[in-house]
């Protein structure tokens, strides 16, 4: 996502504190991973490492 797109949606997102246990990711990284998954049709388990594990 572009910086301009991110600037528009970032204020709409909740804070980065996790509500449940586990590792928390940067909102932008998560949104980029979701976009990649739906653009490519790949399975979650096959996402590139740049989106985390």
ABEGO torsion letter per residue (X at the ends): XBAAAAAAAAAABBBABBABBEBBBBAAAAAAAAAAAAAAGBBAAABBAAAEX
